[in-house]
Amino acid sequence: MKGLIQRVSHACVKVNNEITGAIDGGILLLLGVEQGDNETTADKLLQKVLNYRIFPDVDGKMNRSLTDVGGGLLVVSQFTLVADTRKGLRPGFSRGATPAEGERLYDLFVQRARAMHGSVETGRFGADMKVELLNDGPVTFLLEVPPVD
């Protein structure tokens, strides 16, 4: 499972020009689900997202997490994040989870995120979405959790 996190001043996602999720300061998470991912993988990535220290402390050092600052979390499904781009000029998607499994784990991730962190907004799985953001820093990290049995 992969998560591209961006520290944002604000972000929103729209489907058919309708805002489905919006946050002020916090993290925009683009979430990609791969074959072999499961509930354990989702839980491990969620822990990383909530506790990864990308927010500044009083000295300006990245020592505070989303949980520490109480920021918003905007979760957007992003199947292209798990594309194989190592060869050629066209991405391959054979490593991605099936749409049904991807949606199941995305929904599980969001459900557990909401249980652990109050401010969670989402896009719409499988929809054509437009994402707007103001990246703060810019600060962007790719978090990966390998499949766990």
DSSP file with accessible surface (Angstrom, degrees, kcal/mol):
  #  RESIDUE AA STRUCTURE BP1 BP2  ACC     N-H-->O    O-->H-N    N-H-->O    O-->H-N    TCO  KAPPA ALPHA  PHI   PSI    X-CA   Y-CA   Z-CA
    1    1 A M              0   0    0      0, 0.0   144,-2.6     0, 0.0     2,-0.4   0.000 360.0 360.0 360.0 139.0    0.0    0.0    0.0
    2    2 A K  E     -AB  32 144A  23     30,-2.5    30,-3.1   142,-0.2     2,-0.4  -0.962 360.0-172.4-124.7 143.7    1.3    3.4   -0.9
    3    3 A G  E     -AB  31 143A   0    140,-3.0   140,-3.4    -2,-0.4     2,-0.7  -0.985  10.7-157.9-135.5 121.4    0.3    6.8    0.4
    4    4 A L  E     -AB  30 142A  38     26,-2.5    26,-2.6    -2,-0.4     2,-0.4  -0.902  21.6-165.3 -95.2 114.4    1.6   10.1   -1.0
    5    5 A I  E     -AB  29 141A   0    136,-3.0   136,-2.3    -2,-0.7     2,-0.4  -0.856  10.2-173.0-106.1 140.8    1.2   12.7    1.7
    6    6 A Q  E     -AB  28 140A  28     22,-2.0    22,-2.5    -2,-0.4     2,-0.5  -0.999  24.4-131.4-130.8 128.3    1.3   16.4    1.2
    7    7 A R  E     -A   27   0A  25    132,-2.1   129,-3.3    -2,-0.4   132,-0.5  -0.689  40.1-172.9 -75.3 125.2    1.3   18.9    4.0
    8    8 A V  E     -AB  26 135A   2     18,-2.7    18,-2.1    -2,-0.5   127,-0.2  -0.900  41.9-151.3-127.0 150.8   -1.3   21.5    3.0
    9    9 A S  E    S-     0   0A  50    125,-2.7     2,-0.3     1,-0.4    16,-0.2   0.776  94.0 -16.9 -81.0 -33.8   -2.7   24.8    4.0
   10   10 A H  E     + B   0 134A  93    124,-0.7   124,-2.3    14,-0.1    -1,-0.4  -0.946  67.5 178.3-163.0 156.9   -6.0   23.7    2.5
   11   11 A A  E     -CB  23 133A   3     12,-2.1    12,-2.8    -2,-0.3     2,-0.3  -0.979   1.2-178.9-157.9 151.4   -7.2   21.1    0.0
   12   12 A C  E     -CB  22 132A  15    120,-2.7   120,-2.8    -2,-0.3     2,-0.4  -0.982  14.3-146.9-149.9 158.9  -10.5   20.0   -1.5
   13   13 A V  E     -CB  21 131A   0      8,-2.5     7,-2.6    -2,-0.3     8,-1.3  -0.990  15.0-163.3-128.8 138.4  -11.7   17.3   -3.9
   14   14 A K  E     -CB  19 130A  50    116,-2.6   116,-2.3    -2,-0.4     2,-0.4  -0.944  11.3-166.7-123.7 144.9  -14.6   17.7   -6.4
   15   15 A V  E >  S-CB  18 129A   6      3,-2.6     3,-1.8    -2,-0.4   114,-0.1  -0.999  86.3 -10.1-126.0 123.0  -16.7   15.3   -8.3
   16   16 A N  T 3  S-     0   0  145    112,-0.5    -1,-0.1    -2,-0.4     3,-0.1   0.910 130.3 -56.9  53.3  44.6  -18.8   16.8  -11.1
   17   17 A N  T 3  S+     0   0  151      1,-0.2     2,-0.5    -3,-0.1    -1,-0.3   0.595 114.8 118.8  64.3  12.5  -18.0   20.3   -9.7
   18   18 A E  E <   -C   15   0A 118     -3,-1.8    -3,-2.6     0, 0.0     2,-0.4  -0.937  68.7-123.5-108.8 128.1  -19.4   19.3   -6.3
   19   19 A I  E     +C   14   0A  95     -2,-0.5    -5,-0.3    -5,-0.2     3,-0.1  -0.569  30.9 174.9 -70.2 122.3  -17.0   19.4   -3.3
   20   20 A T  E     +     0   0A  32     -7,-2.6   102,-0.5    -2,-0.4     2,-0.3   0.622  69.2   7.6-100.5 -19.7  -17.0   15.9   -1.7
   21   21 A G  E     +C   13   0A   1     -8,-1.3    -8,-2.5   100,-0.2    -1,-0.4  -0.953  62.5 172.5-161.1 142.7  -14.3   16.7    0.8
   22   22 A A  E     -C   12   0A  47     -2,-0.3     2,-0.3   -10,-0.2   -10,-0.2  -0.987   3.3-178.8-153.2 143.7  -12.3   19.7    2.0
   23   23 A I  E     -C   11   0A  10    -12,-2.8   -12,-2.1    -2,-0.3     3,-0.1  -0.957  18.9-144.0-136.2 157.3   -9.8   20.5    4.8
   24   24 A D  S    S-     0   0  132      1,-0.3   -14,-0.1    -2,-0.3   -16,-0.1   0.114  78.3  -4.5 -89.3-139.9   -7.9   23.5    6.1
   25   25 A G  S    S+     0   0   39    -16,-0.2    47,-2.5   -15,-0.1    -1,-0.3  -0.141 103.4  70.5 -55.4 138.9   -4.4   22.8    7.4
   26   26 A G  E    S-Ad   8  72A   0    -18,-2.1   -18,-2.7    45,-0.3     2,-0.4  -0.977  81.9 -33.3 158.7-141.4   -3.4   19.1    7.5
   27   27 A I  E     -Ad   7  73A   0     45,-2.7    47,-2.7    -2,-0.3     2,-0.6  -0.969  30.3-154.7-124.9 131.1   -2.6   16.3    5.1
   28   28 A L  E     -Ad   6  74A   1    -22,-2.5   -22,-2.0    -2,-0.4     2,-0.5  -0.918  22.9-162.7 -94.3 122.1   -3.8   15.4    1.7
   29   29 A L  E     -Ad   5  75A   0     45,-3.3    47,-3.0    -2,-0.6     2,-0.6  -0.954  13.2-162.5-112.5 118.9   -3.3   11.7    1.3
   30   30 A L  E     -Ad   4  76A  22    -26,-2.6   -26,-2.5    -2,-0.5     2,-0.5  -0.914  22.6-156.4 -94.4 119.8   -3.4   10.0   -2.2
   31   31 A L  E     -Ad   3  77A   3     45,-2.8    47,-3.0    -2,-0.6     2,-0.4  -0.881  14.5-173.8-112.1 123.0   -3.9    6.4   -1.4
   32   32 A G  E     -A    2   0A   0    -30,-3.1   -30,-2.5    -2,-0.5     2,-0.5  -0.954   9.8-154.2-116.3 132.6   -2.9    3.5   -3.7
   33   33 A V        -     0   0   15     -2,-0.4    64,-2.2   -32,-0.2     2,-0.2  -0.907  12.2-164.5-110.4 129.8   -3.9   -0.2   -3.0
   34   34 A E  B >   -F   96   0B  31     -2,-0.5     3,-1.9    62,-0.3    62,-0.3  -0.671  34.7 -81.9-107.6 162.8   -1.8   -3.0   -4.4
   35   35 A Q  T 3  S+     0   0  121     60,-2.8    -1,-0.1     1,-0.2    62,-0.1  -0.347 117.6  29.9 -56.9 140.2   -2.3   -6.7   -4.8
   36   36 A G  T 3  S+     0   0   53      1,-0.3   112,-0.3   110,-0.1    -1,-0.2   0.264  87.0 131.8  90.2 -12.2   -1.6   -8.5   -1.5
   37   37 A D    <   +     0   0    6     -3,-1.9    -1,-0.3   110,-0.2     2,-0.2  -0.414  29.1 165.0 -69.6 152.3   -2.6   -5.5    0.7
   38   38 A N     >  -     0   0   32     -3,-0.1     4,-2.4    -2,-0.1     5,-0.2  -0.799  53.6 -67.7-150.3-169.5   -5.0   -6.3    3.6
   39   39 A E  H  > S+     0   0   71     -2,-0.2     4,-2.5     1,-0.2     5,-0.2   0.876 129.1  52.4 -59.6 -39.1   -6.4   -4.9    6.8
   40   40 A T  H  > S+     0   0   61      2,-0.2     4,-2.4     1,-0.2    -1,-0.2   0.919 109.0  49.6 -64.6 -42.4   -3.0   -5.1    8.5
   41   41 A T  H  > S+     0   0    0    107,-0.3     4,-2.4     1,-0.2    -2,-0.2   0.929 111.4  49.4 -61.2 -45.3   -1.3   -3.2    5.7
   42   42 A A  H  X S+     0   0    0     -4,-2.4     4,-2.6     1,-0.2    -2,-0.2   0.916 110.7  49.9 -61.0 -44.0   -4.0   -0.5    5.9
   43   43 A D  H  X S+     0   0   61     -4,-2.5     4,-2.4     2,-0.2    -1,-0.2   0.904 110.5  50.0 -62.2 -41.7   -3.6   -0.2    9.7
   44   44 A K  H  X S+     0   0  110     -4,-2.4     4,-1.9     2,-0.2    -1,-0.2   0.915 112.6  46.3 -65.0 -42.1    0.2    0.1    9.4
   45   45 A L  H  X S+     0   0    0     -4,-2.4     4,-2.9     2,-0.2     5,-0.2   0.924 110.7  53.2 -67.3 -40.8   -0.1    2.8    6.7
   46   46 A L  H  X S+     0   0    1     -4,-2.6     4,-2.7     1,-0.2     5,-0.2   0.927 107.8  50.8 -59.1 -44.2   -2.8    4.7    8.8
   47   47 A Q  H  X S+     0   0   84     -4,-2.4     4,-1.7     1,-0.2    -1,-0.2   0.908 111.9  48.3 -59.5 -41.2   -0.5    4.7   11.8
   48   48 A K  H  X S+     0   0   85     -4,-1.9     4,-1.8     2,-0.2    -2,-0.2   0.933 111.8  48.5 -64.2 -46.7    2.3    6.1    9.6
   49   49 A V  H  < S+     0   0    0     -4,-2.9    17,-0.5     1,-0.2     3,-0.2   0.936 115.2  43.8 -60.9 -46.8    0.1    8.8    8.1
   50   50 A L  H  < S+     0   0    3     -4,-2.7    17,-2.1    -5,-0.2    18,-0.3   0.791 125.0  33.4 -70.3 -26.9   -1.3    9.9   11.5
   51   51 A N  H  < S+     0   0   78     -4,-1.7     2,-0.3    -5,-0.2    -1,-0.2   0.442  80.8 120.4-113.4  -1.0    2.1    9.9   13.3
   52   52 A Y     <  -     0   0   84     -4,-1.8     2,-1.3    -3,-0.2    14,-0.5  -0.491  65.7-127.5 -68.3 128.4    4.6   10.9   10.6
   53   53 A R        +     0   0  149     -2,-0.3    12,-0.3     1,-0.2    -1,-0.1  -0.637  60.7 130.5 -87.7  93.8    6.3   14.0   11.8
   54   54 A I        +     0   0    1     -2,-1.3    -1,-0.2    10,-0.9    11,-0.2   0.324  46.5  89.3-123.4   3.3    6.0   16.6    9.0
   55   55 A F  E    S-G   64   0C  18      9,-2.8     9,-2.5    -3,-0.2     8,-1.3  -0.824  80.6-106.5-105.7 144.9    4.7   19.6   10.9
   56   56 A P  E     -G   62   0C  57      0, 0.0     6,-0.2     0, 0.0     2,-0.1  -0.360  24.1-148.1 -72.9 146.0    7.0   22.2   12.5
   57   57 A D    >   -     0   0   37      4,-2.2     3,-2.1    -2,-0.1     7,-0.1  -0.231  49.5 -75.4 -90.2-169.5    7.6   22.5   16.2
   58   58 A V  T 3  S+     0   0  144      1,-0.3    -1,-0.0     2,-0.1     0, 0.0   0.755 135.6  52.4 -64.5 -21.2    8.3   25.8   17.9
   59   59 A D  T 3  S-     0   0  129      2,-0.1    -1,-0.3     0, 0.0     3,-0.1   0.349 119.7-108.9 -94.1   3.5   11.9   25.7   16.5
   60   60 A G  S <  S+     0   0   55     -3,-2.1     2,-0.3     1,-0.3    -2,-0.1   0.537  75.9 133.5  83.0   6.7   10.7   25.1   13.0
   61   61 A K        -     0   0  135      1,-0.1    -4,-2.2    -6,-0.0     2,-1.8  -0.665  69.8-107.3 -90.8 146.4   11.8   21.5   12.9
   62   62 A M  E    S+G   56   0C  88     -2,-0.3    -9,-0.1    -6,-0.2    -1,-0.1  -0.527  75.2 124.8 -73.6  90.2    9.6   18.8   11.5
   63   63 A N  E     +     0   0C  65     -2,-1.8     2,-0.4    -8,-1.3    -1,-0.2   0.317  46.8  82.1-128.9   2.7    8.8   17.1   14.9
   64   64 A R  E     -G   55   0C 101     -9,-2.5    -9,-2.8    -3,-0.2   -10,-0.9  -0.907  60.3-148.1-120.0 145.2    5.0   17.2   15.0
   65   65 A S     >  -     0   0    3     -2,-0.4     4,-2.2   -12,-0.3     5,-0.2  -0.464  34.9-100.3 -99.8 173.2    2.5   14.7   13.5
   66   66 A L  H  >>S+     0   0    0    -14,-0.5     4,-1.6   -17,-0.5     5,-1.1   0.903 126.6  52.2 -58.8 -41.1   -1.0   15.2   12.2
   67   67 A T  H  45S+     0   0   68    -17,-2.1    -1,-0.2     1,-0.2     3,-0.2   0.921 108.2  51.3 -61.1 -43.3   -2.3   13.8   15.5
   68   68 A D  H  45S+     0   0   88    -18,-0.3    -2,-0.2     1,-0.2    -1,-0.2   0.888 117.4  37.2 -61.0 -42.2   -0.1   16.3   17.4
   69   69 A V  H  <5S-     0   0   52     -4,-2.2    -1,-0.2     2,-0.0    -2,-0.2   0.596 100.2-131.6 -90.3 -11.9   -1.4   19.4   15.5
   70   70 A G  T  <5 +     0   0   53     -4,-1.6    -3,-0.2    -5,-0.2    -4,-0.1   0.791  48.9 161.8  68.3  28.7   -5.0   18.2   15.1
   71   71 A G      < -     0   0   11     -5,-1.1    48,-0.3    -6,-0.2   -45,-0.3  -0.177  40.9 -92.1 -77.3 171.8   -5.1   18.9   11.4
   72   72 A G  E     -d   26   0A   5    -47,-2.5   -45,-2.7   -48,-0.1     2,-0.5  -0.443  27.8-145.9 -81.8 157.0   -7.5   17.6    8.8
   73   73 A L  E     -de  27 120A   0     46,-2.0    48,-3.1   -47,-0.2     2,-0.6  -0.992   9.1-168.6-125.5 119.9   -6.9   14.5    6.7
   74   74 A L  E     -de  28 121A   0    -47,-2.7   -45,-3.3    -2,-0.5     2,-0.5  -0.956   9.9-161.8-110.2 114.5   -8.3   14.4    3.1
   75   75 A V  E     +de  29 122A   0     46,-2.7    48,-1.8    -2,-0.6     2,-0.4  -0.878  10.8 178.6-104.2 123.3   -8.1   10.9    1.7
   76   76 A V  E     -d   30   0A   2    -47,-3.0   -45,-2.8    -2,-0.5     2,-0.1  -0.987  28.9-124.2-126.4 125.5   -8.3   10.5   -2.1
   77   77 A S  E     +d   31   0A  16     -2,-0.4     2,-0.2   -47,-0.2   -45,-0.2  -0.452  30.4 179.1 -67.7 140.8   -8.1    7.1   -3.9
   78   78 A Q    >   +     0   0   58    -47,-3.0     3,-1.6    -2,-0.1     4,-0.3  -0.663  14.1 175.1-148.3  83.4   -5.3    7.1   -6.5
   79   79 A F  G >  S+     0   0  136      1,-0.3     3,-1.5    -2,-0.2    -1,-0.1   0.815  79.0  67.0 -66.0 -25.3   -4.8    3.8   -8.3
   80   80 A T  G >  S+     0   0   64      1,-0.3     3,-1.5     2,-0.2    -1,-0.3   0.725  83.5  76.1 -69.0 -15.2   -2.1    5.3  -10.6
   81   81 A L  G <  S+     0   0   36     -3,-1.6    -1,-0.3     1,-0.3    -2,-0.2   0.786  94.6  49.0 -64.7 -25.9    0.1    5.6   -7.5
   82   82 A V  G <  S+     0   0    2     -3,-1.5    -1,-0.3    -4,-0.3    13,-0.2   0.286  84.2 130.9 -99.2  13.1    0.8    1.9   -7.7
   83   83 A A    <   -     0   0   10     -3,-1.5     2,-0.7     1,-0.1    10,-0.2  -0.292  62.5-121.1 -65.3 148.1    1.7    1.8  -11.4
   84   84 A D  B     +H   92   0D  36      8,-3.1     8,-2.1     1,-0.1     3,-0.1  -0.829  39.7 164.6 -89.9 115.3    4.8    0.1  -12.6
   85   85 A T        +     0   0  107     -2,-0.7    -1,-0.1     6,-0.2    -2,-0.0   0.196  41.7 105.2-116.8  15.1    6.9    2.8  -14.4
   86   86 A R  S    S+     0   0  183      1,-0.1     2,-0.4     3,-0.0    -1,-0.1   0.790  80.4  37.8 -70.7 -30.3   10.2    1.1  -14.5
   87   87 A K  S    S-     0   0  178      3,-0.2     3,-0.4    -3,-0.1     5,-0.1  -0.939 105.2 -11.8-125.4 148.5   10.1    0.2  -18.2
   88   88 A G  S    S-     0   0   69     -2,-0.4     0, 0.0     1,-0.2     0, 0.0  -0.046  84.6 -72.5  69.4-165.6    8.9    1.9  -21.3
   89   89 A L  S    S+     0   0  186      2,-0.1    -1,-0.2     1,-0.0    -4,-0.0   0.157 106.2  73.4-119.3  15.4    6.8    4.9  -21.7
   90   90 A R  S    S-     0   0  209     -3,-0.4    -3,-0.2    -6,-0.1    -1,-0.0  -0.996  80.7-120.8-131.8 129.4    3.4    3.6  -20.6
   91   91 A P        -     0   0   57      0, 0.0     2,-0.4     0, 0.0    -6,-0.2  -0.364  21.4-141.9 -68.5 146.5    2.5    2.8  -17.0
   92   92 A G  B     -H   84   0D  28     -8,-2.1    -8,-3.1     1,-0.1     3,-0.2  -0.894  12.1-168.6-107.9 141.7    1.5   -0.8  -16.1
   93   93 A F    >   +     0   0   84     -2,-0.4     3,-1.4   -10,-0.2    -1,-0.1   0.182  53.3 111.6-115.7  18.2   -1.2   -1.5  -13.6
   94   94 A S  T 3  S+     0   0   91      1,-0.3    -1,-0.1   -10,-0.1   -11,-0.1   0.730  75.4  58.5 -67.5 -20.7   -0.8   -5.2  -13.0
   95   95 A R  T 3  S+     0   0   72    -13,-0.2   -60,-2.8    -3,-0.2    -1,-0.3   0.610  86.2 101.9 -83.5 -11.3    0.4   -4.6   -9.4
   96   96 A G  B <  S-F   34   0B  15     -3,-1.4   -62,-0.3   -62,-0.3    -3,-0.0  -0.360  79.1-107.6 -74.2 151.9   -2.8   -2.8   -8.4
   97   97 A A        -     0   0   24    -64,-2.2   -62,-0.1     1,-0.1    -1,-0.1  -0.320  45.1 -89.8 -67.8 158.6   -5.5   -4.4   -6.4
   98   98 A T     >  -     0   0   85      1,-0.1     4,-3.3   -64,-0.1     5,-0.3  -0.331  41.7-107.8 -62.2 155.7   -8.8   -5.3   -8.2
   99   99 A P  H  > S+     0   0  104      0, 0.0     4,-2.6     0, 0.0     5,-0.2   0.907 120.1  50.5 -55.2 -40.8  -11.3   -2.4   -8.1
  100  100 A A  H  > S+     0   0   74      2,-0.2     4,-2.2     1,-0.2     5,-0.1   0.929 114.8  42.0 -64.5 -44.3  -13.5   -4.3   -5.6
  101  101 A E  H  > S+     0   0   60      2,-0.2     4,-2.5     1,-0.2     5,-0.3   0.893 113.5  53.5 -71.2 -38.0  -10.6   -5.0   -3.2
  102  102 A G  H  X S+     0   0    5     -4,-3.3     4,-2.4     1,-0.2    -2,-0.2   0.934 111.3  45.5 -59.9 -45.5   -9.2   -1.5   -3.7
  103  103 A E  H  X S+     0   0   87     -4,-2.6     4,-2.9    -5,-0.3     5,-0.2   0.904 111.2  53.1 -66.4 -39.8  -12.5    0.0   -2.7
  104  104 A R  H  X S+     0   0   96     -4,-2.2     4,-2.3    -5,-0.2    -2,-0.2   0.950 114.2  41.3 -60.5 -46.9  -12.9   -2.4    0.2
  105  105 A L  H  X S+     0   0    0     -4,-2.5     4,-2.7     2,-0.2    -2,-0.2   0.864 113.6  53.2 -73.3 -33.0   -9.5   -1.4    1.7
  106  106 A Y  H  X S+     0   0    7     -4,-2.4     4,-2.6    -5,-0.3     5,-0.2   0.954 111.7  46.0 -61.4 -49.4  -10.0    2.3    0.9
  107  107 A D  H  X S+     0   0   82     -4,-2.9     4,-2.7     1,-0.2    -2,-0.2   0.903 113.3  49.6 -61.2 -41.8  -13.3    2.2    2.8
  108  108 A L  H  X S+     0   0   22     -4,-2.3     4,-2.7    -5,-0.2     5,-0.3   0.926 110.1  50.9 -61.8 -44.9  -11.7    0.3    5.7
  109  109 A F  H  X S+     0   0    1     -4,-2.7     4,-2.5     1,-0.2    -2,-0.2   0.938 112.9  45.6 -58.6 -47.8   -8.9    2.8    5.8
  110  110 A V  H  X S+     0   0    8     -4,-2.6     4,-2.7     2,-0.2     5,-0.2   0.924 111.8  51.7 -63.4 -44.6  -11.3    5.8    5.9
  111  111 A Q  H  X S+     0   0  129     -4,-2.7     4,-1.6     1,-0.2    -2,-0.2   0.935 114.1  43.0 -58.8 -46.8  -13.5    4.1    8.5
  112  112 A R  H  X S+     0   0   80     -4,-2.7     4,-1.5     2,-0.2    -1,-0.2   0.864 111.5  54.8 -70.2 -35.3  -10.5    3.4   10.8
  113  113 A A  H  X S+     0   0    0     -4,-2.5     4,-2.7    -5,-0.3     3,-0.2   0.928 108.3  49.4 -61.8 -44.0   -9.1    6.9   10.2
  114  114 A R  H  < S+     0   0  125     -4,-2.7    -1,-0.2     1,-0.2    -2,-0.2   0.856 109.3  52.2 -64.7 -33.6  -12.4    8.5   11.3
  115  115 A A  H  < S+     0   0   89     -4,-1.6    -1,-0.2    -5,-0.2    -2,-0.2   0.822 120.6  33.0 -70.5 -29.6  -12.4    6.3   14.4
  116  116 A M  H  < S+     0   0   98     -4,-1.5     2,-0.4     1,-0.3    -2,-0.2   0.681 125.3  36.0 -98.9 -23.6   -8.8    7.4   15.3
  117  117 A H     <  -     0   0   15     -4,-2.7    -1,-0.3    -5,-0.2   -44,-0.1  -0.973  68.9-146.6-140.0 118.8   -8.7   11.0   14.0
  118  118 A G  S    S+     0   0   78     -2,-0.4     2,-1.2     1,-0.2    -1,-0.1   0.862  83.3  60.1 -55.9 -46.0  -11.7   13.3   14.1
  119  119 A S        +     0   0   56    -48,-0.3   -46,-2.0    -6,-0.0     2,-0.4  -0.670  65.0 146.5 -98.0  92.0  -11.3   15.4   11.0
  120  120 A V  E     +e   73   0A   6     -2,-1.2     2,-0.3   -48,-0.2   -46,-0.2  -0.989  16.9 176.0-129.7 125.6  -11.3   13.1    8.0
  121  121 A E  E     -e   74   0A  73    -48,-3.1   -46,-2.7    -2,-0.4     2,-0.3  -0.822  10.8-161.3-121.0 163.5  -12.7   14.0    4.6
  122  122 A T  E     -e   75   0A  25   -102,-0.5   -46,-0.2    -2,-0.3  -109,-0.2  -0.926  19.2-133.9-142.2 165.3  -12.7   12.0    1.3
  123  123 A G        -     0   0    6    -48,-1.8     2,-0.5    -2,-0.3   -48,-0.1   0.002  49.9 -87.4 -88.9-153.0  -13.0   11.9   -2.4
  124  124 A R    >   -     0   0  111    -47,-0.1     3,-2.1  -110,-0.1  -103,-0.0  -0.978  41.9-113.6-128.1 119.6  -15.2    9.3   -4.1
  125  125 A F  T 3  S+     0   0   56     -2,-0.5     3,-0.1     1,-0.3   -22,-0.0  -0.196  96.2   3.3 -54.5 131.0  -13.6    6.0   -5.0
  126  126 A G  T 3  S+     0   0   68      1,-0.2    -1,-0.3     3,-0.0     2,-0.1   0.387 100.7 125.9  78.1  -3.7  -13.3    5.4   -8.7
  127  127 A A  S <  S-     0   0   30     -3,-2.1     2,-0.9     1,-0.1    -1,-0.2  -0.427  73.0-105.7 -84.5 160.9  -14.7    8.8   -9.7
  128  128 A D        -     0   0  122     -2,-0.1  -112,-0.5    -3,-0.1     2,-0.3  -0.791  54.4-172.8 -81.4 108.6  -13.1   11.3  -12.0
  129  129 A M  E     -B   15   0A  33     -2,-0.9     2,-0.5  -114,-0.1  -114,-0.2  -0.798  27.2-147.5-112.0 152.6  -12.0   13.8   -9.3
  130  130 A K  E     -B   14   0A 120   -116,-2.3  -116,-2.6    -2,-0.3     2,-0.5  -0.982  19.7-161.1-115.5 122.4  -10.5   17.3   -9.4
  131  131 A V  E     -B   13   0A  51     -2,-0.5     2,-0.4  -118,-0.2  -118,-0.2  -0.921   6.6-171.5-110.9 127.4   -8.1   17.9   -6.5
  132  132 A E  E     +B   12   0A  97   -120,-2.8  -120,-2.7    -2,-0.5     2,-0.3  -0.950  16.8 159.1-114.8 137.4   -7.1   21.4   -5.4
  133  133 A L  E     -B   11   0A  64     -2,-0.4     2,-0.6  -122,-0.2  -122,-0.2  -0.995  40.1-142.9-154.1 156.0   -4.5   22.1   -2.8
  134  134 A L  E     -B   10   0A  91   -124,-2.3  -125,-2.7    -2,-0.3  -124,-0.7  -0.944  31.4-144.9-118.4 101.5   -2.0   24.6   -1.5
  135  135 A N  E     -B    8   0A  40     -2,-0.6     2,-0.8  -127,-0.2  -127,-0.3  -0.537  10.4-140.0 -70.2 128.4    1.1   22.5   -0.6
  136  136 A D  E    S-     0   0A  64   -129,-3.3  -129,-0.2    -2,-0.3     3,-0.2  -0.807  76.5 -10.5 -95.8 107.3    2.7   24.0    2.5
  137  137 A G  E    S-     0   0A  57     -2,-0.8    -1,-0.1     1,-0.3     2,-0.1  -0.491 106.7 -88.8 138.4 -70.5    6.5   24.0    2.2
  138  138 A P  E    S+     0   0A 108      0, 0.0     2,-0.4     0, 0.0    -1,-0.3   0.581  75.5 170.9 -71.7 143.3    6.3   22.2   -0.2
  139  139 A V  E     +     0   0A  11   -132,-0.5  -132,-2.1    -3,-0.2     2,-0.3  -0.985   4.4 157.2-126.8 116.3    6.3   19.1    1.9
  140  140 A T  E     +B    6   0A  63     -2,-0.4     2,-0.3  -134,-0.2  -134,-0.2  -0.993  10.8 177.4-142.2 132.3    5.6   15.8    0.1
  141  141 A F  E     -B    5   0A  72   -136,-2.3  -136,-3.0    -2,-0.3     2,-0.7  -0.997  24.5-138.5-136.7 142.8    6.5   12.2    1.1
  142  142 A L  E     -B    4   0A  82     -2,-0.3     2,-0.5  -138,-0.2  -138,-0.2  -0.894  23.5-165.0 -97.8 116.0    5.8    8.8   -0.4
  143  143 A L  E     -B    3   0A   3   -140,-3.4  -140,-3.0    -2,-0.7     2,-0.4  -0.894   6.3-171.5-102.5 132.1    5.0    6.3    2.4
  144  144 A E  E     -B    2   0A 100     -2,-0.5  -142,-0.2  -142,-0.2    -2,-0.0  -0.977  14.5-174.6-127.5 139.0    5.0    2.6    1.5
  145  145 A V        -     0   0   11   -144,-2.6     3,-0.1    -2,-0.4  -100,-0.1  -0.979  25.4-135.3-128.1 115.9    4.0   -0.4    3.5
  146  146 A P        -     0   0   95      0, 0.0  -110,-0.1     0, 0.0    -2,-0.0  -0.311  40.4 -80.6 -67.8 154.2    4.7   -3.7    1.9
  147  147 A P        -     0   0   65      0, 0.0     2,-0.4     0, 0.0  -110,-0.2  -0.247  48.4-153.0 -54.0 139.5    2.0   -6.4    2.0
  148  148 A V              0   0   38   -112,-0.3  -107,-0.3    -3,-0.1  -108,-0.2  -0.972 360.0 360.0-120.6 133.5    1.8   -8.2    5.3
  149  149 A D              0   0  193     -2,-0.4  -111,-0.0  -109,-0.1  -112,-0.0  -0.434 360.0 360.0 -79.8 360.0    0.6  -11.8    5.8
